């Protein structure tokens, strides 16, 4: 064993003697020294982000009306603080017509203008806010005196004042934000948690400096080790010793890996110290990234070493490693493009039993009904009689659809199209009736910031928004026309409108809501507070009980059978008693993977929870235990819903829906449309090739998993759990790359054992 250890030591010394190694170490030291002065301080969010402005058009209209009034008002104070250029866009001075401009420009600029106002001490005026209910936190700050507040407290006060004055237009901020500084300079505020920011920055940093520069430099430096070992004269001396040829190759191979081990340990160890000492984020899992990047290099070095044994030429070894990288990149990119651009957009993410029909919606917010005669999904609620082809890509999320059994109709709400992230336009319901073949009809505009639609036992449509609950009175497709008779204003017969269904709640965002289909109780969760609302005799919802939840994490809720299920972004699942919100069982069925959808049977005896890693978890509330049901497609499930108390619908394989009998798990039906040409190419060509092909590029998923302990990453709004997330394959790349290294190194060992050098 000693001769082989000596060979490894020689390789280690050879790596230390490399000028390239010392150049990389010096470069890494300079980069780490430049990163070290960064500082992060976490605090409650202050900055008004684009998605915090839930109704930009409504806010601008209110500001215009209030600034034109004679009485003191928040609008007058805000208007006085706006920039002259922005005010000129809203109300051109001198009677001149407005400049030709993109209509959404003011929506895009509005958050920036509001953030400038947060820094101004003249915003608050006692007379202007005399009729506004100011939150307790703001009252505490006002008692200190506006002039006595520091810049951070001033911005917090002004944010609270704006939220209080315009609750329908500016969402309550309960999320964390990070103040970024460099030495003594404050660089800005980011609306993320400190851990998320640190993990993301470290992931990108080491991915580039170690995973790209380090590996590429390592291949260049170590490419000559194997060819020089087997060169004439050198190999004769080594083989004169009583050593194994195969073990000689393995020792040289392991010795070559020392180059990247030194670089990875230095850079990642430095980042670990900086993150802990400067930012207070000690993550021992970060140190596990050192062997991951050494493993990444070992894959490319295996190819380089085999080429070195076969051709004994360093240049050929480098070229073969580059060609191998190109082949891996091509296969991986082909699979990724087909999945993300074409097939994943077709995945069914909502299943809605509608009487004898089954309705589904996909990632592109398209709605379908199952046509049993044709064994295919037929699009409904489309703008044209015949659905027109749409460009690939995931569209805006669809709120709903929900089925109104009393009126036999579907109601859905497309998320309002933002102007660079700012909600500025009207957002109207989509309505389709069974008797009309689910033909699309435009409905009433929904309240700003609506996040959920629900149908109660009486067939009334309820909507959850930051201001509270609203309900639909009248028809959803007819605007109410007021008529004045003898001085009294009355709505026309058959008119439709949204009216308040609860007291003002001032809820935060993102907001999750669910309804108990037996009792009509509603559960609400807005990252910090879990509430249960109950209807009174007049149909008005009142907050019956609430509970503060630590962590400020977004979540999804379900309610039924006297229990409330709350699953949060960190993967923790909690059950509460619906009457008192006393906590019950706690689970982590999928580690720290974030949930996406939750549902409960009408009788509340069973809960279903779908995670972003596309695994389904079932809980038997009656038996107070996890329900072990053999569900096909675990790891590829995109939607799940209950059809009554004894049937479970599960979507997997993009558009396939399987129906299970509860609680036996027996398959009673399977809706499986004919595969398209692209699906066949993917399932029977691309996916098998990708499965057996090595995946060095996918080891970045392992690094991300080590830092976040999550198998999915946001691709849209990070805090909105119902939007699509990219699923990461963690163990697949590890096993396939291990198998590839074993095969390639095994071939090299076999060749050296049989070759007569």
Beta strands, then each sheet from edge to edge (+ up, - down):
strand 1: 38-44
strand 2: 176-182
strand 3: 185-190
strand 4: 348-354
strand 5: 357-362
strand 6: 367-371
strand 7: 376-380
strand 8: 398-404
strand 9: 409-414
strand 10: 418-419
strand 11: 422-423
strand 12: 428-433
strand 13: 441-445
strand 14: 452-455
strand 15: 461-465
strand 16: 468-473
strand 17: 482-485
strand 18: 488-491
strand 19: 497-500
strand 20: 512-515
strand 21: 522-525
strand 22: 529-535
strand 23: 541-548
strand 24: 555-560
strand 25: 563-568
strand 26: 573-577
strand 27: 583-587
strand 28: 595-600
strand 29: 606-611
strand 30: 616-620
strand 31: 625-626
strand 32: 637-642
strand 33: 647-652
strand 34: 656-661
strand 35: 667-671
strand 36: 712-714
strand 37: 725-727
sheet 1: 1+ 2- 3+
sheet 2: 4+ 5- 6+ 7-
sheet 3: 8+ 9- 12+ 13-
sheet 4: 10+ 11-
sheet 5: 14+ 15- 16+ 19-
sheet 6: 17+ 18-
sheet 7: 20+ 21- 22+ 23-
sheet 8: 24+ 25- 26+ 27-
sheet 9: 28+ 29- 30+ 31-
sheet 10: 32+ 33- 34+ 35-
sheet 11: 36+ 37-
end
